[in-house]
Amino acid sequence: MLSSTRLMWKFSSIAKLGIDISTFVKAQAMKIILAIDDSPTSDKVVDSVLEREWPANTEFKIITVLEPVCVSFKDVSISEFSHTAAEIYEQRKNHARHLCEKVCQKIESAFPQASTVYQIKDGAPWAEIVKEAEAWSANSILVGSHGKDICPTNRPGSVGRAVVEHSPCSVTVI
């Protein structure tokens, strides 16, 4: 991915050659990550994408991350737990798959020339989002602000804040 300084140098070099910069920008595919879950703020992230104009060759990657579930062994035997945990995980994964497919369909309907894929990952949401942005060379990440604190504010929640702090690209917290 080009740094902003290198990109500006590249644009100025192209302009000196008499090439229209807008042609160059259109040729560059934008790679946009939408980090979603089943929260209302994720709906706002999707709505935000649908309200914008995107170049035809934009690539969207929808990511949802399944955090590990903590379960108390107090009332469950180990054999029961492994069976129950596997069932819970499959239900969560199916729910995530359904959610991602629904978002992909919305984006594909609104932007038929754009490329749309999804991934379901396991782990810490902010870390998996940042890892994928690095691996995919994303231009931007859109993430919702959960703000599940007792006193809600306009500041990002813990995931949004960590993504902003560690991301290799621009981040929009919605």
C-alpha beads as a LAMMPS data file, in Angstrom:
LAMMPS data file: protein, C-alpha beads

174 atoms
173 bonds

1 atom types
1 bond types

-500.0 500.0 xlo xhi
-500.0 500.0 ylo yhi
-500.0 500.0 zlo zhi

Masses

1 110.0

Atoms # bond

1 1 1 0.000 0.000 0.000
2 1 1 1.288 3.463 -0.838
3 1 1 1.948 5.933 1.950
4 1 1 0.236 9.305 1.594
5 1 1 3.596 11.004 0.855
6 1 1 4.458 8.502 -1.878
7 1 1 0.938 8.738 -3.276
8 1 1 1.120 12.550 -3.435
9 1 1 4.514 12.295 -5.178
10 1 1 3.032 9.809 -7.628
11 1 1 0.062 12.105 -8.351
12 1 1 2.305 15.134 -8.891
13 1 1 4.565 13.086 -11.191
14 1 1 1.556 11.942 -13.209
15 1 1 0.244 15.520 -13.443
16 1 1 3.639 16.727 -14.749
17 1 1 3.362 14.197 -17.561
18 1 1 0.040 15.730 -18.582
19 1 1 -2.003 12.708 -17.514
20 1 1 -5.407 13.333 -15.958
21 1 1 -5.111 12.265 -12.297
22 1 1 -8.767 11.221 -12.165
23 1 1 -7.976 8.516 -14.742
24 1 1 -5.245 7.181 -12.484
25 1 1 -7.456 7.258 -9.403
26 1 1 -10.277 5.420 -11.217
27 1 1 -7.847 2.694 -12.260
28 1 1 -6.855 2.046 -8.643
29 1 1 -9.267 -0.401 -7.019
30 1 1 -10.404 0.722 -3.588
31 1 1 -10.353 -2.005 -0.957
32 1 1 -12.881 -1.367 1.783
33 1 1 -13.356 -3.513 4.884
34 1 1 -16.707 -3.436 6.666
35 1 1 -16.320 -4.839 10.163
36 1 1 -19.782 -5.934 11.272
37 1 1 -21.633 -7.915 13.879
38 1 1 -25.306 -8.140 14.805
39 1 1 -25.425 -4.785 16.598
40 1 1 -27.456 -1.725 15.535
41 1 1 -24.207 0.180 14.915
42 1 1 -23.272 -2.367 12.258
43 1 1 -26.544 -1.580 10.497
44 1 1 -25.394 2.049 10.451
45 1 1 -22.060 1.000 8.923
46 1 1 -23.862 -0.800 6.095
47 1 1 -26.265 2.130 5.603
48 1 1 -23.271 4.470 5.423
49 1 1 -21.726 2.385 2.641
50 1 1 -25.003 2.268 0.721
51 1 1 -25.417 6.066 0.940
52 1 1 -22.030 6.788 -0.656
53 1 1 -20.841 6.668 -4.226
54 1 1 -18.055 4.186 -4.945
55 1 1 -15.941 3.574 -8.040
56 1 1 -17.134 0.611 -10.113
57 1 1 -14.020 -1.427 -9.330
58 1 1 -14.311 -1.060 -5.537
59 1 1 -13.671 -4.236 -3.584
60 1 1 -15.658 -4.737 -0.391
61 1 1 -14.732 -7.289 2.238
62 1 1 -17.244 -7.880 5.006
63 1 1 -15.659 -9.269 8.153
64 1 1 -17.293 -10.548 11.293
65 1 1 -15.288 -11.992 14.163
66 1 1 -16.538 -14.597 16.610
67 1 1 -15.067 -13.961 20.027
68 1 1 -14.373 -16.951 22.265
69 1 1 -17.231 -17.789 24.629
70 1 1 -16.498 -18.054 28.325
71 1 1 -18.534 -20.750 30.046
72 1 1 -18.597 -21.711 33.696
73 1 1 -18.052 -25.404 34.404
74 1 1 -20.063 -25.076 37.617
75 1 1 -23.217 -26.781 36.322
76 1 1 -21.860 -28.702 33.339
77 1 1 -19.700 -31.806 33.126
78 1 1 -16.716 -31.732 30.761
79 1 1 -18.324 -34.158 28.260
80 1 1 -21.546 -32.143 28.217
81 1 1 -19.562 -28.930 27.818
82 1 1 -17.660 -30.030 24.698
83 1 1 -20.882 -31.079 22.973
84 1 1 -22.735 -27.924 24.042
85 1 1 -19.800 -25.647 23.090
86 1 1 -19.647 -27.182 19.605
87 1 1 -23.392 -26.629 19.127
88 1 1 -23.158 -23.026 20.322
89 1 1 -20.197 -22.354 18.037
90 1 1 -22.041 -23.777 14.995
91 1 1 -25.121 -21.672 15.773
92 1 1 -22.978 -18.552 16.098
93 1 1 -21.129 -19.325 12.864
94 1 1 -24.395 -19.932 10.970
95 1 1 -25.810 -16.673 12.313
96 1 1 -22.632 -14.831 11.238
97 1 1 -22.769 -16.447 7.781
98 1 1 -26.396 -15.411 7.322
99 1 1 -25.587 -11.857 8.443
100 1 1 -22.604 -11.562 6.064
101 1 1 -24.555 -12.988 3.124
102 1 1 -27.366 -10.498 3.743
103 1 1 -24.899 -7.572 3.789
104 1 1 -23.158 -8.856 0.639
105 1 1 -26.502 -8.993 -1.166
106 1 1 -27.317 -5.411 -0.166
107 1 1 -23.960 -4.122 -1.407
108 1 1 -24.085 -6.173 -4.624
109 1 1 -27.563 -4.811 -5.357
110 1 1 -26.460 -1.225 -4.814
111 1 1 -23.087 -1.569 -6.577
112 1 1 -23.330 -4.380 -9.160
113 1 1 -19.873 -3.698 -10.633
114 1 1 -18.139 -3.849 -7.266
115 1 1 -16.586 -7.000 -5.882
116 1 1 -17.984 -8.247 -2.567
117 1 1 -16.728 -11.095 -0.369
118 1 1 -17.027 -11.969 3.291
119 1 1 -14.989 -13.709 5.951
120 1 1 -15.862 -15.088 9.346
121 1 1 -12.912 -15.159 11.704
122 1 1 -12.293 -16.346 15.250
123 1 1 -10.452 -14.291 17.857
124 1 1 -10.252 -10.778 19.216
125 1 1 -12.282 -8.566 16.855
126 1 1 -9.906 -5.593 16.679
127 1 1 -6.844 -7.808 16.129
128 1 1 -8.483 -9.870 13.377
129 1 1 -9.777 -6.736 11.623
130 1 1 -6.334 -5.116 11.676
131 1 1 -4.610 -8.345 10.536
132 1 1 -6.974 -8.627 7.587
133 1 1 -6.470 -4.958 6.657
134 1 1 -2.711 -5.556 6.578
135 1 1 -2.909 -8.838 4.664
136 1 1 -5.396 -7.511 2.099
137 1 1 -3.790 -4.042 1.764
138 1 1 -7.091 -2.354 2.562
139 1 1 -7.520 1.349 1.847
140 1 1 -10.127 1.873 4.544
141 1 1 -11.996 0.175 7.364
142 1 1 -15.536 1.054 8.394
143 1 1 -16.441 -0.097 11.893
144 1 1 -19.322 0.608 14.225
145 1 1 -19.016 2.250 17.605
146 1 1 -20.686 -0.004 20.140
147 1 1 -20.389 2.280 23.160
148 1 1 -21.760 -0.290 25.634
149 1 1 -20.498 1.771 28.573
150 1 1 -22.830 2.843 31.357
151 1 1 -22.561 6.441 30.128
152 1 1 -22.781 6.288 26.327
153 1 1 -20.801 8.935 24.452
154 1 1 -19.935 9.737 20.866
155 1 1 -16.525 8.120 21.335
156 1 1 -15.694 4.770 19.785
157 1 1 -16.114 1.593 21.792
158 1 1 -13.146 -0.611 22.656
159 1 1 -13.057 -2.407 19.286
160 1 1 -13.341 0.782 17.249
161 1 1 -10.715 2.492 19.396
162 1 1 -8.247 -0.399 19.062
163 1 1 -8.789 -0.608 15.289
164 1 1 -8.096 3.134 14.979
165 1 1 -4.928 2.809 17.080
166 1 1 -3.467 -0.188 15.234
167 1 1 -4.813 0.031 11.679
168 1 1 -2.443 0.341 8.711
169 1 1 -5.082 2.359 6.802
170 1 1 -7.780 4.946 7.363
171 1 1 -10.624 4.025 9.698
172 1 1 -14.127 5.448 9.880
173 1 1 -15.972 4.771 13.131
174 1 1 -19.726 5.080 12.651

Bonds

1 1 1 2
2 1 2 3
3 1 3 4
4 1 4 5
5 1 5 6
6 1 6 7
7 1 7 8
8 1 8 9
9 1 9 10
10 1 10 11
11 1 11 12
12 1 12 13
13 1 13 14
14 1 14 15
15 1 15 16
16 1 16 17
17 1 17 18
18 1 18 19
19 1 19 20
20 1 20 21
21 1 21 22
22 1 22 23
23 1 23 24
24 1 24 25
25 1 25 26
26 1 26 27
27 1 27 28
28 1 28 29
29 1 29 30
30 1 30 31
31 1 31 32
32 1 32 33
33 1 33 34
34 1 34 35
35 1 35 36
36 1 36 37
37 1 37 38
38 1 38 39
39 1 39 40
40 1 40 41
41 1 41 42
42 1 42 43
43 1 43 44
44 1 44 45
45 1 45 46
46 1 46 47
47 1 47 48
48 1 48 49
49 1 49 50
50 1 50 51
51 1 51 52
52 1 52 53
53 1 53 54
54 1 54 55
55 1 55 56
56 1 56 57
57 1 57 58
58 1 58 59
59 1 59 60
60 1 60 61
61 1 61 62
62 1 62 63
63 1 63 64
64 1 64 65
65 1 65 66
66 1 66 67
67 1 67 68
68 1 68 69
69 1 69 70
70 1 70 71
71 1 71 72
72 1 72 73
73 1 73 74
74 1 74 75
75 1 75 76
76 1 76 77
77 1 77 78
78 1 78 79
79 1 79 80
80 1 80 81
81 1 81 82
82 1 82 83
83 1 83 84
84 1 84 85
85 1 85 86
86 1 86 87
87 1 87 88
88 1 88 89
89 1 89 90
90 1 90 91
91 1 91 92
92 1 92 93
93 1 93 94
94 1 94 95
95 1 95 96
96 1 96 97
97 1 97 98
98 1 98 99
99 1 99 100
100 1 100 101
101 1 101 102
102 1 102 103
103 1 103 104
104 1 104 105
105 1 105 106
106 1 106 107
107 1 107 108
108 1 108 109
109 1 109 110
110 1 110 111
111 1 111 112
112 1 112 113
113 1 113 114
114 1 114 115
115 1 115 116
116 1 116 117
117 1 117 118
118 1 118 119
119 1 119 120
120 1 120 121
121 1 121 122
122 1 122 123
123 1 123 124
124 1 124 125
125 1 125 126
126 1 126 127
127 1 127 128
128 1 128 129
129 1 129 130
130 1 130 131
131 1 131 132
132 1 132 133
133 1 133 134
134 1 134 135
135 1 135 136
136 1 136 137
137 1 137 138
138 1 138 139
139 1 139 140
140 1 140 141
141 1 141 142
142 1 142 143
143 1 143 144
144 1 144 145
145 1 145 146
146 1 146 147
147 1 147 148
148 1 148 149
149 1 149 150
150 1 150 151
151 1 151 152
152 1 152 153
153 1 153 154
154 1 154 155
155 1 155 156
156 1 156 157
157 1 157 158
158 1 158 159
159 1 159 160
160 1 160 161
161 1 161 162
162 1 162 163
163 1 163 164
164 1 164 165
165 1 165 166
166 1 166 167
167 1 167 168
168 1 168 169
169 1 169 170
170 1 170 171
171 1 171 172
172 1 172 173
173 1 173 174
